[in-house]
Amino acid sequence: MIRVEMLSTGDEVLHGQIVDTNAAWLAEVLFQNGLPMTSRQTVGDNLNELVDVLIQRSKVADVLIVNGGLGPTSDDLSAVAAAKAAGVGLEMQAEWLAKMEAFFAERGKKMADSNRKQAEIPEGAEMLDNPVGTACGFALPLNRCWIFFTPGVPSEYKVMVEQQILPRLKARFALPEPPVCLRMTTFGRGESDLASAIEPLPLPEGVVMGYRASMPIIELKLNGPASMLPEMERFWQQVRDIAGESVIFEGTEGLPAQLARRLQAKNLRLAVSEQFTAGLVHWQLASAGAVLGEGNILPARAESLPALSQRASQLAASASAEVVLVVGGMQEERLAFALLTPEGCWAQRVKFNVNRHGLKTRQDVVAMMALNMLRRWLDGLEVTSGHGWIDVEETLKS
């Protein structure tokens, strides 16, 4: 088995000032290419610590991908640390320096002297092209390991991984067939509830069942070798039956994208009116490419279900929309929704027991419930049920 590791650098990553989305992205890409990441760690902007980690991991890993520290400032230490770990000096890459100078000249700017360090890599290292930025990457062997150094800017990093690193790994190693990961996302049932029903099922050999709780959804994952796919699919059908109506989507498409695609296929225009979610539902759908009509964000106020249904009808007329979602305001842990469709209007008032969570989490839960109402209608299910731990206190169909 090829041992592939990642090392993220930078105080801002180590101290949680930014979220390391690069690591999550790399883990997924490597997994899809039959190279599941073995481990990852983070080190701050400390030269000695960085050198020590490089030497240590180079004695364990087959491949190490180092992310960050290739910028022009004094806290960008990756090239210096790599040279020190390898016991060599730095050398200027004249070709890359010229490319950087041209990059700035084309934008009517003079390159700062500090940028010159971005063209210096350890002696004997292989330079890696960066077509979208000023920091070249590089690769070098150290002990038993092949180490790749990449910029931290996500757009530059992803291009370098895809265009420079993966082709080199595929050329050097006989990569195994990528494992299979089946995914299912549910809403309305707790993790322990699902697990208690799924765990007694006998797993196929070499297959692992996983759970990920991220309020307000639970993601179920089944990982295993591609050779076991038929057995995995039979097991997965049992999981699907257990999850039942709580399944909101499978795969990685996401609920907003699924709804946008399905509404477009039916040539339905959607309008959204929001109070408590403050535009979150509209943003999620718009980001997924949904065709949206006029929408609005209103101040919180108590409304009856007939009034909410009337607001949906008025918005449908003014926005020339066939479908309307209305999210009311939160009052004493109670909130009302309305969904107007060509088949009628459903309204419901529910009670949430989520005040122990922050505002963002509560808004996420409410947005998910609104989107789930729309999904249930598209699936031909009862719109005002299937919410699990959310109590429905009143419903209205008109």
C-alpha positions as CSV (number, residue, x, y, z in Angstrom):
1,M,0.0,0.0,0.0
2,I,1.3,3.4,-0.9
3,R,1.4,5.7,2.1
4,V,0.3,9.2,1.1
5,E,0.4,12.0,3.7
6,M,-0.4,15.7,3.7
7,L,1.3,18.5,5.6
8,S,-0.4,21.9,5.9
9,T,1.7,24.9,6.9
10,G,0.9,28.3,8.4
11,D,0.0,29.8,11.8
12,E,-3.4,30.8,10.4
13,V,-4.2,27.2,9.6
14,L,-2.7,25.8,12.9
15,H,-4.6,28.4,15.0
16,G,-7.9,27.9,13.3
17,Q,-8.0,31.4,11.8
18,I,-8.9,29.8,8.4
19,V,-10.5,26.5,7.6
20,D,-8.2,24.1,5.8
21,T,-10.5,23.3,2.9
22,N,-7.4,22.3,0.8
23,A,-6.9,19.2,3.0
24,A,-10.5,18.0,2.6
25,W,-10.4,18.6,-1.1
26,L,-7.1,16.6,-1.5
27,A,-8.4,13.7,0.6
28,E,-11.4,13.4,-1.7
29,V,-9.3,13.6,-4.9
30,L,-6.8,11.1,-3.7
31,F,-9.5,8.7,-2.6
32,Q,-11.1,8.9,-6.1
33,N,-7.8,8.1,-7.6
34,G,-7.1,5.0,-5.5
35,L,-4.7,6.7,-3.1
36,P,-6.6,7.2,0.2
37,M,-4.7,9.6,2.4
38,T,-3.0,7.8,5.3
39,S,-2.5,10.8,7.6
40,R,-2.3,14.6,7.7
41,Q,-0.9,17.2,10.1
42,T,-0.4,20.9,10.4
43,V,2.7,22.9,11.5
44,G,3.0,26.6,12.0
45,D,5.4,29.2,10.6
46,N,8.4,27.9,12.5
47,L,11.5,26.9,10.4
48,N,13.0,24.4,12.8
49,E,9.7,22.7,13.4
50,L,9.0,22.5,9.7
51,V,12.4,21.0,9.0
52,D,11.9,18.4,11.8
53,V,8.5,17.4,10.5
54,L,9.8,17.1,6.9
55,I,12.7,14.8,8.0
56,Q,10.4,12.8,10.3
57,R,7.6,12.2,7.7
58,S,10.1,11.5,4.9
59,K,11.2,8.4,6.8
60,V,7.6,7.1,7.0
61,A,5.6,8.2,4.0
62,D,6.0,7.3,0.3
63,V,4.5,10.5,-0.8
64,L,4.1,13.8,1.2
65,I,2.2,16.8,-0.2
66,V,3.1,20.0,1.6
67,N,0.7,22.8,1.2
68,G,1.5,26.5,1.8
69,G,4.5,28.6,2.6
70,L,5.6,29.5,-1.0
71,G,4.6,33.1,-0.9
72,P,6.8,36.2,-1.0
73,T,6.7,37.2,2.7
74,S,9.1,36.4,5.6
75,D,6.7,33.8,7.1
76,D,6.7,31.7,3.9
77,L,9.3,29.1,4.8
78,S,8.7,26.0,2.8
79,A,11.5,26.3,0.2
80,V,14.1,27.2,2.9
81,A,12.9,24.3,5.1
82,A,13.0,21.9,2.2
83,A,16.5,22.9,1.3
84,K,17.7,22.7,4.9
85,A,16.1,19.2,5.4
86,A,17.8,18.0,2.2
87,G,21.1,19.5,3.1
88,V,21.3,21.7,0.0
89,G,21.1,25.3,-0.9
90,L,18.5,27.3,-2.9
91,E,18.9,28.1,-6.6
92,M,17.2,30.7,-8.7
93,Q,15.0,29.4,-11.5
94,A,15.7,32.0,-14.2
95,E,12.8,30.8,-16.3
96,W,10.3,31.2,-13.5
97,L,11.7,34.6,-12.5
98,A,11.2,35.8,-16.1
99,K,7.6,34.5,-16.1
100,M,6.9,36.3,-12.8
101,E,8.3,39.6,-14.1
102,A,6.2,39.2,-17.2
103,F,3.1,38.5,-15.1
104,F,3.4,41.8,-13.3
105,A,4.4,43.7,-16.4
106,E,1.3,42.6,-18.2
107,R,-0.7,44.2,-15.4
108,G,1.2,47.4,-15.5
109,K,3.1,46.8,-12.3
110,K,6.7,46.4,-11.2
111,M,7.5,43.2,-9.4
112,A,8.5,43.7,-5.8
113,D,12.0,42.4,-4.8
114,S,10.3,40.2,-2.2
115,N,8.7,38.1,-5.0
116,R,12.1,36.9,-6.2
117,K,12.1,34.3,-3.4
118,Q,9.2,32.6,-5.2
119,A,11.6,31.6,-8.0
120,E,14.1,29.9,-5.6
121,I,13.8,26.2,-5.0
122,P,16.2,23.6,-3.4
123,E,19.1,22.6,-5.6
124,G,18.2,19.4,-7.5
125,A,14.5,19.8,-7.0
126,E,12.0,19.5,-9.9
127,M,10.0,22.7,-10.6
128,L,6.3,22.3,-10.9
129,D,4.4,24.7,-13.1
130,N,1.7,27.1,-11.7
131,P,-0.3,28.5,-14.6
132,V,-2.6,30.6,-12.4
133,G,-0.2,32.2,-9.9
134,T,3.3,33.5,-9.1
135,A,4.5,30.7,-6.8
136,C,6.0,27.7,-8.6
137,G,5.9,24.4,-6.8
138,F,8.6,21.8,-6.7
139,A,9.3,18.2,-5.9
140,L,12.3,16.5,-4.3
141,P,13.2,13.1,-2.9
142,L,14.1,12.9,0.8
143,N,14.9,9.6,2.5
144,R,12.2,7.1,1.3
145,C,9.7,9.9,0.4
146,W,8.8,11.9,-2.7
147,I,7.8,15.3,-1.4
148,F,5.7,17.8,-3.3
149,F,5.5,21.5,-2.3
150,T,2.4,23.4,-3.4
151,P,1.0,27.0,-2.9
152,G,-1.7,27.5,-0.3
153,V,-4.0,29.5,-2.6
154,P,-6.8,27.0,-3.3
155,S,-7.2,27.9,-7.0
156,E,-3.4,27.5,-7.6
157,Y,-3.1,24.4,-5.4
158,K,-5.9,22.5,-7.1
159,V,-4.5,23.1,-10.6
160,M,-1.0,22.0,-9.4
161,V,-2.4,18.8,-7.9
162,E,-4.5,17.9,-10.9
163,Q,-2.0,18.9,-13.6
164,Q,1.4,18.3,-12.0
165,I,1.2,15.9,-9.1
166,L,-1.4,13.3,-10.0
167,P,0.1,12.6,-13.4
168,R,3.5,12.0,-11.8
169,L,2.1,9.7,-9.2
170,K,0.2,7.7,-11.8
171,A,3.4,7.4,-13.9
172,R,5.5,6.2,-11.0
173,F,3.1,3.9,-9.1
174,A,0.8,1.1,-10.1
175,L,-2.3,2.6,-8.5
176,P,-5.0,0.3,-7.2
177,E,-8.5,0.5,-8.4
178,P,-10.2,3.3,-6.5
179,P,-12.4,2.1,-3.6
180,V,-16.2,2.7,-3.8
181,C,-18.0,5.2,-1.5
182,L,-21.8,5.1,-1.4
183,R,-23.3,8.2,0.3
184,M,-26.8,8.9,1.6
185,T,-27.9,12.1,3.4
186,T,-30.9,12.0,5.7
187,F,-32.9,14.6,7.5
188,G,-35.3,14.2,10.5
189,R,-33.8,11.1,12.2
190,G,-31.0,11.0,14.8
191,E,-27.6,9.3,14.3
192,S,-28.2,6.8,17.1
193,D,-31.7,6.0,15.8
194,L,-30.3,5.1,12.4
195,A,-27.3,3.3,13.7
196,S,-29.4,1.1,16.0
197,A,-31.3,-0.2,13.1
198,I,-28.4,-0.5,10.7
199,E,-25.7,-1.9,12.9
200,P,-27.3,-5.4,13.3
201,L,-27.0,-5.9,9.5
202,P,-24.1,-8.1,8.5
203,L,-21.6,-6.1,6.5
204,P,-19.9,-7.5,3.4
205,E,-16.3,-8.5,4.0
206,G,-13.8,-5.6,3.8
207,V,-16.6,-3.0,3.8
208,V,-17.0,-0.2,6.4
209,M,-20.2,1.6,7.4
210,G,-19.7,5.2,8.6
211,Y,-21.9,8.0,10.0
212,R,-21.4,11.8,10.0
213,A,-23.6,14.0,12.0
214,S,-23.6,17.7,10.8
215,M,-26.7,19.5,12.1
216,P,-29.3,19.3,10.6
217,I,-28.3,16.2,8.5
218,I,-26.9,12.8,9.0
219,E,-24.7,11.4,6.2
220,L,-24.4,7.6,5.9
221,K,-21.3,6.2,4.0
222,L,-20.4,2.8,2.9
223,N,-16.8,2.3,1.9
224,G,-15.3,-0.8,0.3
225,P,-13.2,-2.2,-2.5
226,A,-14.7,-1.9,-6.0
227,S,-14.7,-5.7,-6.3
228,M,-17.3,-5.8,-3.6
229,L,-19.7,-3.4,-5.3
230,P,-22.6,-5.9,-6.0
231,E,-22.5,-7.0,-2.3
232,M,-22.3,-3.3,-1.2
233,E,-25.3,-2.4,-3.4
234,R,-27.4,-5.2,-1.8
235,F,-26.5,-4.0,1.7
236,W,-27.1,-0.4,0.6
237,Q,-30.7,-1.2,-0.4
238,Q,-31.3,-2.4,3.2
239,V,-29.9,0.8,4.5
240,R,-32.1,2.7,2.1
241,D,-35.2,0.8,3.3
242,I,-34.3,1.6,6.9
243,A,-33.7,5.3,6.3
244,G,-37.0,5.5,4.4
245,E,-38.5,8.9,3.8
246,S,-35.7,10.6,5.8
247,V,-33.4,10.2,2.7
248,I,-33.1,13.6,1.1
249,F,-30.5,12.7,-1.5
250,E,-27.9,10.2,-2.4
251,G,-24.4,10.9,-3.8
252,T,-22.8,14.3,-3.5
253,E,-25.1,16.5,-5.6
254,G,-26.7,18.2,-2.6
255,L,-30.4,19.0,-2.0
256,P,-30.5,22.5,-3.4
257,A,-28.8,21.3,-6.7
258,Q,-31.2,18.3,-6.9
259,L,-34.2,20.6,-6.4
260,A,-32.9,23.1,-9.0
261,R,-32.4,20.4,-11.6
262,R,-35.8,18.8,-11.0
263,L,-37.7,22.2,-11.1
264,Q,-35.9,23.0,-14.3
265,A,-36.9,19.6,-15.8
266,K,-40.5,20.3,-15.0
267,N,-40.2,23.9,-16.3
268,L,-41.3,25.3,-12.9
269,R,-40.4,28.8,-11.7
270,L,-39.9,29.2,-8.0
271,A,-40.3,32.2,-5.7
272,V,-39.2,32.4,-2.1
273,S,-40.4,34.6,0.8
274,E,-38.4,34.4,4.0
275,Q,-38.4,35.8,7.5
276,F,-36.4,33.7,10.0
277,T,-33.9,32.4,7.3
278,A,-33.1,35.9,6.1
279,G,-32.5,34.9,2.5
280,L,-30.6,31.7,3.2
281,V,-33.1,29.5,1.2
282,H,-33.0,31.8,-1.8
283,W,-29.2,31.9,-1.7
284,Q,-28.8,28.1,-1.5
285,L,-31.2,27.6,-4.4
286,A,-29.7,30.4,-6.5
287,S,-26.2,29.1,-5.9
288,A,-27.3,25.7,-7.3
289,G,-28.7,27.3,-10.5
290,A,-32.4,27.3,-9.7
291,V,-34.6,29.5,-11.9
292,L,-36.0,31.9,-9.3
293,G,-38.7,34.5,-9.6
294,E,-39.2,37.5,-7.4
295,G,-38.4,36.9,-3.7
296,N,-38.4,38.9,-0.5
297,I,-37.1,39.0,3.0
298,L,-39.6,40.3,5.6
299,P,-39.3,41.2,9.3
300,A,-40.4,38.6,11.8
301,R,-44.1,38.7,12.8
302,A,-46.7,36.1,13.9
303,E,-48.9,35.0,11.1
304,S,-51.7,32.5,10.9
305,L,-51.5,29.6,8.4
306,P,-54.3,31.1,6.2
307,A,-52.3,34.4,6.1
308,L,-49.1,32.6,5.2
309,S,-50.9,30.7,2.4
310,Q,-52.4,34.0,1.2
311,R,-48.9,35.5,1.1
312,A,-47.7,32.5,-1.0
313,S,-50.6,33.1,-3.5
314,Q,-49.8,36.8,-3.8
315,L,-46.1,36.1,-4.4
316,A,-47.0,33.5,-7.0
317,A,-49.0,36.1,-8.9
318,S,-46.5,38.9,-8.7
319,A,-43.5,36.7,-9.5
320,S,-45.3,34.6,-12.2
321,A,-44.1,31.6,-10.3
322,E,-45.7,28.2,-10.3
323,V,-44.1,27.2,-7.0
324,V,-43.6,29.4,-3.9
325,L,-41.8,28.6,-0.6
326,V,-42.6,30.8,2.4
327,V,-40.6,30.7,5.7
328,G,-42.2,32.6,8.6
329,G,-40.7,34.1,11.7
330,M,-39.7,32.3,14.8
331,Q,-42.0,33.0,17.7
332,E,-41.5,31.1,21.0
333,E,-39.8,28.2,19.2
334,R,-42.6,28.0,16.7
335,L,-42.4,28.7,13.1
336,A,-44.7,28.4,10.1
337,F,-44.0,27.3,6.5
338,A,-46.1,27.4,3.3
339,L,-45.5,25.6,0.0
340,L,-47.7,26.6,-2.9
341,T,-47.7,24.3,-6.0
342,P,-49.9,23.8,-9.0
343,E,-51.6,21.1,-6.9
344,G,-52.5,23.3,-4.0
345,C,-51.0,25.0,-1.0
346,W,-49.7,23.3,2.2
347,A,-49.0,25.2,5.3
348,Q,-47.8,24.0,8.7
349,R,-46.7,25.3,12.1
350,V,-44.0,23.4,13.8
351,K,-42.2,23.5,17.2
352,F,-38.4,23.4,17.2
353,N,-36.3,22.3,20.2
354,V,-33.1,23.8,18.8
355,N,-32.7,26.9,20.9
356,R,-29.6,25.4,22.5
357,H,-27.9,25.9,19.2
358,G,-26.7,29.2,17.7
359,L,-28.6,31.3,15.3
360,K,-26.8,30.0,12.2
361,T,-27.5,26.4,13.1
362,R,-31.2,27.2,13.7
363,Q,-31.4,28.9,10.4
364,D,-29.7,25.9,8.7
365,V,-32.3,23.6,10.2
366,V,-35.2,25.8,9.1
367,A,-33.8,26.2,5.6
368,M,-33.4,22.4,5.3
369,M,-37.0,21.9,6.4
370,A,-38.3,24.3,3.8
371,L,-36.3,22.6,1.1
372,N,-37.4,19.2,2.3
373,M,-41.0,20.3,2.0
374,L,-40.4,21.0,-1.7
375,R,-38.5,17.7,-2.1
376,R,-41.3,15.7,-0.6
377,W,-43.8,17.3,-2.9
378,L,-41.6,16.5,-5.9
379,D,-41.3,12.9,-4.7
380,G,-45.1,12.6,-4.3
381,L,-44.9,12.3,-0.5
382,E,-47.0,13.9,2.2
383,V,-45.6,17.5,2.5
384,T,-46.4,18.2,6.1
385,S,-44.9,15.1,7.7
386,G,-41.6,13.2,7.8
387,H,-39.8,15.7,10.0
388,G,-38.7,13.3,12.7
389,W,-37.8,15.1,15.8
390,I,-39.6,18.3,14.7
391,D,-43.1,18.4,16.1
392,V,-45.9,19.5,13.7
393,E,-48.6,21.3,15.7
394,E,-50.9,22.6,13.0
395,T,-51.4,22.0,9.2
396,L,-53.6,23.5,6.5
397,K,-54.2,22.3,2.9
398,S,-56.0,24.6,0.5
